Amino acid sequence: AREVHLSRKDRKVLEACCRSPVTLQRDLKRARIVLLAADGRSTRSIAKEVGVQPRIVSLWRHRYADQGLEGLQDKPRPGKQPIYTKTTDKRILKLLDKPPPQGFARWTGPLLAEALGDVDVQYVWRFLRSHKIDLAARKSWCESSDPNFTAKAADVVGLYVAPPAKAIVLCVDEKPSIQALERAQGYLKLPNGRALTGQSHDYKRHGTTTLFAALEVATGKIIATHSKRRRRVEFLDFMNSLTAAFPDRKLHVILDNLNTHKKNEDWLKAHPNVQFHFTPTSASWLNQVEVWFSILQGQSLSGSSFTSLKQLEEHIDAYVNAYNDKAEPFVWTKKKVRQRRFKGRRITQL
């Protein structure tokens, strides 16, 4: 048997390892083997006491004699060779740059795996997730062609960031043709005893309403009214109600470029306290009331059922009242708004 000579420092380390309650069993057995070998015990007697095969005792005798305490650690093992490598990842990315197969709108995980031929679809999904590639998500953009984009945007944003003193800033727009749809809702019992909750795809129409809304920028509160149509007459009637709601106050009204919002010079002359500010062409997202319309759709209209047009209007009015009780103004966070040309960078359809 290989002789083992322990230094005083190594003996303290191994004895401390044997006393520690958190030492792993494999490390404990190796430490005991080396300590017993240093005391002159034979390989077979050590194997019997520790409870291992003699070849295991010989292994750790030699490892400690040749390498010291570092020899008692496990050596790195090669493990199983990976099936997919960086070359596979490059193949997936290269395939994504090509158009999908004929008849398909976009690539999917199974289509990529089928095109590659030797790559499992589960690895394709793992690779896409690790690189945060979403095949289903699509970005959209709207490029404004307004030559006065910067000036108009600065005018609107200026009203948000630094409104005029003692003036009211209102964002006004319409949400047309809101349908009063009646859908069957509740529970549906299946033949196997299970019950599903939801709503039917069948529905009955009870008419439409157009919602005129004004968002007060300073408070976030909403003033809304219903109308059957969306003409200039209805728009000016709504503006008359706003001037009545804020008597003797200067009103700055932010509007989009709808035709009924323009060419109202006669009405503006009769109301000198009102000033219209128009968002740039194809940039109605600058109007904050559009954000509120999205909130209304998500929290109040989606998934609702109405048996009459009156019930729809009462439902919206109730939501507006509840919203105004907890209304908070929207905060403009973008520091700069400037026009950036995309000419020459748009991707053409293949």
N, C-alpha and C positions, 0 to 999 in steps of 0.2 A: 504494500500500500504506500501511496505517496505521503511523505511526511509533511505535516502542517505545523508551521511556526507562527504563533500569534504575537503581534506586538501588544503592548499594554493598551494603546489607544484603540486598536481594533477589538480587543477583548471587551472593553467597556461598551463599545458600540453594539456588539453582538449580544452581550448580556442585557443591555437596555432593551434591545429588540425582543428578547425572550420574555422580559417582564411586562412589556407594554400590552394592554388589553386590546389595542386596535391594530396590532400587527397581523398581516395576512398570514394564513396557514402555510402557504408556500414559502414565504420569507422566514417564518418561524422554524420550519423544518430545516431550511438551509443553514440558519444560524446555529441550530443545535448540532447539525452534522459537523460543522467546522469547529465548534467548541469541543465536542467529544473527540474529534480527530486530533486536536491540539493536545488533549490529555493523554494521547497515546493509545486510544481504543482501536480495535481492529474494525475492518470494514463490515464484517458480518455482524458483530455485536452492535455496532452503531445502527445498522439497518434494522435489526430486530427491535432495538429500543425506540427508534424514531418511527418505525412502521412503514419502511419503504424498501424497494429492491436494492440489493448490493450495488448494482450498476449505477443507481442514482447517487449513492454515497460516493462512489469512485468519481463520478462526474464532478460533484461539487468540491471534492478534495482537490482535484486537478485544477478546477477553475480558480479556486482561492489561491492555491500555491503559485499559479502563473500570473494572476491579475489582481489579487488582493480583494478588497471589498467590492470593487467594481465588477469583478467576475461573478458575483452572486446575483447581479441584475440580469433580466432577460435580454437576449440579443434581439435586435429588430428582425422581423420575419418578412419575407417578400409578400406573402399573401397571394390572393387570387388576382390574376391579371385582369384589368378592366376590359369589358367587352367593347365599350364605346370610348373613344378618345377625342382629343381636340379636333382631329380631322373630321370626325362625325359632326361635331358642332359647326364647323365651317361649311360642311355640306348642307346642313339644315338652313343656315343663314343664306347661303348662295341660292338655295331653292326658293326661299321666301322672296328674293329679288326678282324671280321670274313670275310671269302671269300664271294663275291657277289653271287646271285642266279645262278644256273647252266645255262650256255649259255650267260652270261653277262661278259664283261671284267672288269667292275668296278661298284662301287656303284654310283647311281644318287639320286637326291632329291626325285623323285617319288618312286623309289625302296625302299629307306629308310622309307618313310611314309607308304608304303604298308606293309613292313615287321613289322613295329611297330604296325600298326593296329589302334591305337587310337591317333595318332599325325598328325596334319595337315601339308601338304607339305610346306606351307608358313613359319611355325615355324621352320621346318627343315632347310630351306634356311637361315632364320635369324640367327639360331644357328651356322651354318657353316660359315657365313660371320663374325659373332662376334668373332669366334675363328680362323679366317683366314685359314680355311680349304678349299682348292680348289680340288674338286674331279676330275676335268679334267686334271689338270697340272701333268706332270710326270717328275721327275728328271732322268738324265742319268749320267752314270759314265764310265770311262775307266781306268782300273787298269793296270798300267805298270808293266811288269814282267822283265824289264831290270835290271840286277844286278848292272850296273854302272849308274843308274838313277841320283844319287846325283852328281856325277862328271860331267856327260854330261849336266845336267840342270845348274849347277854352271858355266860351260864353256859358255853356251849360254847366260845366264842372265848377266854374267860378261861383255860380249860384248855389252849388252844393257846399263848397268849402267855405266861402265867405259871402253869405247872403246879404243883400242891402239892409241897412238898419231900418227898423219899423216897417218892413215889407213882408209879405207872405209869398213864399215860393211853393207853387203847386205843380205836380206832375200829372198831366191829364191824358187819358186815352180811353178807348172803348174795347170791350171784349164782346165781339158780335156772335150772334147765332148760338147761344148756349142752349142746348137741347134739354127739354124736360122728358127724360126717358124713364119709362116704368119697366123695371125688371123684376122677375120673380126671384125672391130671396128667401133664405132660411135653410132648412135641413132637408136633405134628400136621402131616403132610406133605400139601400140596395138590397137585392134578393138574398145576399149572403149575410145580412144582418148589420153590415156596416152602415154608418151614417156620414154623409158628406155635408159640409157647410159651405155656402157660397152663393152665387147668383146665376141665373139662367142666361144663355146667350140670346134668347128671344127677348124682344122688348117692344114697347108700344110708345109711339111718339105723341106728345101732348103739346107741341108747339115749341117755339124758340123765343128767347129774350136777348136783348142787347144791353150790356151793363156799361154805363158810363161811370168812370171812377176818377177821383182826384186824390192824390196822396200829398199830404202836407209834409214837406221836407223837414221842417223843424221838429215836429212831434211824431211823425210816422202814422198819424191817424188818416182814416179813409172817409171820404164823402162819396156816396154811390147812389145811383138812381137807375131805374129800369126803363127801357123804351122798346117799342115794337120794331122800330126801324133805325137806320144809321145814316140819316141825312144831315144836311147842314142845319135844317130847322131844329132837329133834336139836339145837335151839338150846341147851338146858340142858346137853346132853352136851358141846357145844363150849365152853360157859362153864366146865364142870368141868375141861376140858383147859387152859383159860387160867389158872385158879386153881392148877392143878398146875404150870404152867410158871413162875408167879411166886409161890412159896410165901412166906408171912409178909410179903407186900407189899400195900399199899393199892392197890386197882384202881379207877380211874375209867373207866367204859365209856360211850362215846358211841354212841347207838343212834337209829334212826328210829322212827316211830310205828307200826310193824307190830304187829298184834295179838299175835303170839307173843312179842314183846319186852316186852309189858306184862303186868300181873297175875301177876307172879312173886314175890309178897311172901314166900311160904313159902321159896323158894330163897334169897332175899336174907337172910332171918332166919338161915338156916343158914350163910350166908357174910357175916358182918358186915364183912369187909374190902373188900367189893365195893359200889360205888355206881353206879347207872345215871343217865345224863344223856341226856335226849331232845331231839332237834332240834325246832324248831317245826313245826307242821303245814304240809305242802307246802314244806318247806325242807330236804329231805334232802341238798341240795348242801353243807350245812355239815359233813357227815360226810366226813372226808378219805379214807376208804376208797373212796368213790365215785370219787375221782380215780384211785386205783390200779386199780379195775376197768376204767376207760377205757383205762389204759395196758396192762393185760393183754389187753384185746380187740384193741387196735391192734398190739401187738408180738408176741403169741403165738397168738391164736385166729383172727384174720381170715386167710383164704387157706390155712389148714391142712387136712389130710385125715387121718382116723383110721379104722383098720380095726376098732377095737373100743373099748368104753368104757374098758377098762383102759389102752389106749394113750393115750386122751385124758387120763386122770387122771395118768398118768406124765409126759405132756408138760407139764401144768400144774405138777406138782411140780418138774420140772426147771427150769421158768422161775422159780418162786418161789425156788429155791435160788440160781440165777444172779442174780436181782434182789437178794437179801439180801446177796450178796457186795459189791455196790456201792451199797447202799441209802443214801439221804440223806433227812433229814426234810424234809417240805414246810414252806414258810415262809408264814406268814399275813401278807399285805401290806395288807389293807384296814384303815384306821385305825378306822372306826366302822361299826357295823351297827345300823341303826335302821329301824323300820317306817315306810314312806311310803305313804300312801293314794293309790290311783289312781281313787277314786270320781269319776265325772263326767268322766274323761279317756279312758275306753276307747272305741275306735272301734267302732261297731255295724256289723254285716254289712249291706251294701247289697243 
